[in-house]
Amino acid sequence: MRIEQHPILEFRRGRRITFTFDGRPIEAYEGETIAAALHAAGVRVLSRTRSGAPRGLFCAIGKCSSCLMTVDGIPNVKTCVTPVREGMVVQSQRGPGRLNPDFRPREREVRELRAEAVVVGAGPAGLAATRVLLRHGIKPIVFDENPHLGGQLIKQTHKFFGSRAERAGVRGFSIAEELLSEVEGEAEVLRQARVLGLYFEDGKRVLAVAHTDRLLLVEAEEIIVATGAEERFLLFPGNHLPGVYGAGAVQTLMNVYGVVPGKRALMVGAGNVGLIVSYQLLQAGVEVEAVVEAMPEIGGYHVHAAKIRRLGIPILTRHTVVRALGGERVEGAVIAQVDEKLSPIPGTEREVSVDLVCLATGLNPSTRLLEQAGARMAYVPELGGRVPLHTPHMETTLPGIYVAGDCAGIGEASTAMLEGELAALSLLSRRGLELGGEMEATRKSLEKLRLGPFGARPRAGKEKVFALMKGGSGG
């Protein structure tokens, strides 16, 4: 199931190692996650519900609970963000796992740190913010819970649109490499570091961070939160089956780890993500049966749609997935036409032979950290859901706490990077640094990027946020 040849990507795999899964030896490569290595070995059932229903990989970024396993005696480990190690013992579990009464975990070291600034998340927004801070002499600590940095950029094989300033003609993973080359070695960047909470003690801002066997208590003067987004689920019978993935998980398997997620796919959603990932599936050698879209028109750029149509993939508007078929994994799917209320029309059902159902039905901002910290929130559908209220310069209702990227409202990677830059510049301005018009120029670039027809919805959403922020509303 590993991709050996790819038209764009070259997979540099680490040293071959062996671990055990339910007593069975599994070969893997250093640098892979447990879930990716199991997929490469043909294992799709990663966990089970209390009732025994199988669950498989869904998000691949640690945002859901579909891949929880017991690892070296520790239950409820997120195997999608946990790298394999030589001799590791992995066991499947049913429902929330319980500790073996004889298990004695190692005592976790508690370490206290102070930071000039902290950036939570090393995706496009977080890396762009870090780069600006470094350029102005501030060395932040950067936390990311994933083993690979770059967020959505490292999965993107397509070339960006826009102007030279927006890196037109450059592939997403190349942009990630560029940002990382400027950040790593300059800022302190911690992978597999999960920020558990943000607390205020005696006027101080303290982050609690789980990092390997340590608990870090980090006092920070200012914080930029760039935690990204998570896949939006879709309700239909069989949606729990292994083989039903979020589009981002499919990209992670194929484009980060070089593992084929299936042989024949049904794509649900014809926005930019659905169209782009359909083409990426073809690049990885996966057949695509069809793209179904419940709306009367596609939601993505027509250039992406034309590309996959030329390759013979039908895009069926006013269609949706009705159910996934199979016992232990996806063995097929049923699609149907929908009416004006997006309800399936009886008698239009059709079965398709697929082993992979890919959901590209949108994203939700990942805002748990900000909500826990007490930032005022508002539901803004144009931005994907509940988002923190913030100023046009990205400061939240918590002074000294900034937000950027998809957790501030779903958008493109280009806008996420500009928001990251703007958040960093706002932080610097708060400290009284002379920026020479840099912040205003960045803000105008962001506004310009949202001027087109595809920017109308997020632009309207941001205007709502700014108005609520000014008026003191939210909850």
ChimeraX attribute file (.defattr): number of C-alpha atoms within 10 A of each C-alpha:
attribute: neighborCount
match mode: 1-to-1
recipient: residues
	/A:1	14
	/A:2	18
	/A:3	18
	/A:4	11
	/A:5	13
	/A:6	14
	/A:7	7
	/A:8	11
	/A:9	17
	/A:10	13
	/A:11	14
	/A:12	10
	/A:13	13
	/A:14	11
	/A:15	10
	/A:16	11
	/A:17	15
	/A:18	17
	/A:19	19
	/A:20	16
	/A:21	19
	/A:22	12
	/A:23	10
	/A:24	11
	/A:25	12
	/A:26	18
	/A:27	16
	/A:28	24
	/A:29	21
	/A:30	16
	/A:31	20
	/A:32	24
	/A:33	24
	/A:34	27
	/A:35	26
	/A:36	33
	/A:37	27
	/A:38	20
	/A:39	22
	/A:40	22
	/A:41	15
	/A:42	13
	/A:43	15
	/A:44	23
	/A:45	21
	/A:46	22
	/A:47	26
	/A:48	21
	/A:49	14
	/A:50	11
	/A:51	8
	/A:52	11
	/A:53	17
	/A:54	20
	/A:55	25
	/A:56	25
	/A:57	31
	/A:58	28
	/A:59	23
	/A:60	28
	/A:61	21
	/A:62	20
	/A:63	15
	/A:64	15
	/A:65	20
	/A:66	25
	/A:67	27
	/A:68	28
	/A:69	28
	/A:70	23
	/A:71	21
	/A:72	13
	/A:73	18
	/A:74	18
	/A:75	19
	/A:76	20
	/A:77	19
	/A:78	22
	/A:79	27
	/A:80	29
	/A:81	22
	/A:82	20
	/A:83	19
	/A:84	25
	/A:85	17
	/A:86	15
	/A:87	13
	/A:88	16
	/A:89	20
	/A:90	23
	/A:91	20
	/A:92	19
	/A:93	21
	/A:94	18
	/A:95	18
	/A:96	15
	/A:97	15
	/A:98	13
	/A:99	13
	/A:100	10
	/A:101	6
	/A:102	7
	/A:103	10
	/A:104	10
	/A:105	10
	/A:106	7
	/A:107	8
	/A:108	13
	/A:109	12
	/A:110	14
	/A:111	11
	/A:112	13
	/A:113	13
	/A:114	13
	/A:115	16
	/A:116	13
	/A:117	22
	/A:118	25
	/A:119	28
	/A:120	25
	/A:121	30
	/A:122	31
	/A:123	29
	/A:124	35
	/A:125	35
	/A:126	33
	/A:127	29
	/A:128	26
	/A:129	29
	/A:130	33
	/A:131	23
	/A:132	20
	/A:133	23
	/A:134	16
	/A:135	10
	/A:136	13
	/A:137	8
	/A:138	17
	/A:139	20
	/A:140	25
	/A:141	22
	/A:142	24
	/A:143	27
	/A:144	25
	/A:145	23
	/A:146	23
	/A:147	17
	/A:148	16
	/A:149	24
	/A:150	23
	/A:151	25
	/A:152	20
	/A:153	18
	/A:154	22
	/A:155	24
	/A:156	22
	/A:157	21
	/A:158	17
	/A:159	14
	/A:160	18
	/A:161	13
	/A:162	11
	/A:163	10
	/A:164	10
	/A:165	8
	/A:166	17
	/A:167	15
	/A:168	12
	/A:169	13
	/A:170	15
	/A:171	19
	/A:172	23
	/A:173	22
	/A:174	15
	/A:175	19
	/A:176	23
	/A:177	15
	/A:178	11
	/A:179	20
	/A:180	22
	/A:181	11
	/A:182	16
	/A:183	22
	/A:184	15
	/A:185	9
	/A:186	16
	/A:187	17
	/A:188	14
	/A:189	20
	/A:190	19
	/A:191	17
	/A:192	19
	/A:193	22
	/A:194	21
	/A:195	21
	/A:196	15
	/A:197	17
	/A:198	20
	/A:199	16
	/A:200	11
	/A:201	8
	/A:202	5
	/A:203	7
	/A:204	12
	/A:205	18
	/A:206	21
	/A:207	24
	/A:208	18
	/A:209	22
	/A:210	20
	/A:211	19
	/A:212	12
	/A:213	12
	/A:214	14
	/A:215	19
	/A:216	22
	/A:217	20
	/A:218	20
	/A:219	23
	/A:220	20
	/A:221	16
	/A:222	22
	/A:223	29
	/A:224	28
	/A:225	27
	/A:226	31
	/A:227	30
	/A:228	28
	/A:229	24
	/A:230	22
	/A:231	24
	/A:232	16
	/A:233	18
	/A:234	14
	/A:235	10
	/A:236	11
	/A:237	12
	/A:238	18
	/A:239	21
	/A:240	23
	/A:241	26
	/A:242	28
	/A:243	29
	/A:244	27
	/A:245	26
	/A:246	25
	/A:247	27
	/A:248	24
	/A:249	23
	/A:250	30
	/A:251	27
	/A:252	23
	/A:253	26
	/A:254	24
	/A:255	26
	/A:256	20
	/A:257	22
	/A:258	25
	/A:259	23
	/A:260	22
	/A:261	31
	/A:262	20
	/A:263	15
	/A:264	21
	/A:265	27
	/A:266	26
	/A:267	28
	/A:268	28
	/A:269	29
	/A:270	28
	/A:271	20
	/A:272	19
	/A:273	20
	/A:274	28
	/A:275	28
	/A:276	22
	/A:277	24
	/A:278	32
	/A:279	23
	/A:280	21
	/A:281	23
	/A:282	15
	/A:283	18
	/A:284	23
	/A:285	16
	/A:286	18
	/A:287	19
	/A:288	23
	/A:289	19
	/A:290	21
	/A:291	26
	/A:292	24
	/A:293	26
	/A:294	25
	/A:295	19
	/A:296	14
	/A:297	13
	/A:298	21
	/A:299	17
	/A:300	17
	/A:301	15
	/A:302	12
	/A:303	11
	/A:304	20
	/A:305	24
	/A:306	14
	/A:307	15
	/A:308	21
	/A:309	16
	/A:310	9
	/A:311	11
	/A:312	12
	/A:313	18
	/A:314	15
	/A:315	23
	/A:316	22
	/A:317	18
	/A:318	20
	/A:319	26
	/A:320	24
	/A:321	29
	/A:322	22
	/A:323	18
	/A:324	27
	/A:325	21
	/A:326	15
	/A:327	12
	/A:328	16
	/A:329	21
	/A:330	23
	/A:331	18
	/A:332	20
	/A:333	22
	/A:334	18
	/A:335	21
	/A:336	23
	/A:337	23
	/A:338	23
	/A:339	14
	/A:340	11
	/A:341	8
	/A:342	14
	/A:343	15
	/A:344	20
	/A:345	13
	/A:346	9
	/A:347	8
	/A:348	12
	/A:349	17
	/A:350	12
	/A:351	15
	/A:352	18
	/A:353	15
	/A:354	23
	/A:355	23
	/A:356	29
	/A:357	30
	/A:358	25
	/A:359	26
	/A:360	27
	/A:361	20
	/A:362	19
	/A:363	22
	/A:364	21
	/A:365	23
	/A:366	23
	/A:367	25
	/A:368	15
	/A:369	17
	/A:370	23
	/A:371	17
	/A:372	12
	/A:373	16
	/A:374	15
	/A:375	21
	/A:376	21
	/A:377	23
	/A:378	18
	/A:379	17
	/A:380	19
	/A:381	15
	/A:382	17
	/A:383	25
	/A:384	22
	/A:385	19
	/A:386	22
	/A:387	29
	/A:388	30
	/A:389	31
	/A:390	26
	/A:391	20
	/A:392	17
	/A:393	22
	/A:394	26
	/A:395	23
	/A:396	23
	/A:397	18
	/A:398	15
	/A:399	11
	/A:400	18
	/A:401	22
	/A:402	28
	/A:403	34
	/A:404	32
	/A:405	30
	/A:406	29
	/A:407	29
	/A:408	31
	/A:409	30
	/A:410	25
	/A:411	22
	/A:412	17
	/A:413	20
	/A:414	21
	/A:415	23
	/A:416	28
	/A:417	22
	/A:418	25
	/A:419	29
	/A:420	31
	/A:421	29
	/A:422	30
	/A:423	34
	/A:424	34
	/A:425	24
	/A:426	21
	/A:427	25
	/A:428	19
	/A:429	13
	/A:430	12
	/A:431	11
	/A:432	9
	/A:433	12
	/A:434	9
	/A:435	13
	/A:436	8
	/A:437	8
	/A:438	12
	/A:439	19
	/A:440	14
	/A:441	12
	/A:442	17
	/A:443	17
	/A:444	12
	/A:445	15
	/A:446	18
	/A:447	14
	/A:448	11
	/A:449	19
	/A:450	19
	/A:451	11
	/A:452	10
	/A:453	8
	/A:454	14
	/A:455	16
	/A:456	12
	/A:457	15
	/A:458	20
	/A:459	20
	/A:460	14
	/A:461	18
	/A:462	20
	/A:463	13
	/A:464	18
	/A:465	27
	/A:466	17
	/A:467	14
	/A:468	18
	/A:469	21
	/A:470	12
	/A:471	9
	/A:472	12
	/A:473	13
	/A:474	15
	/A:475	13
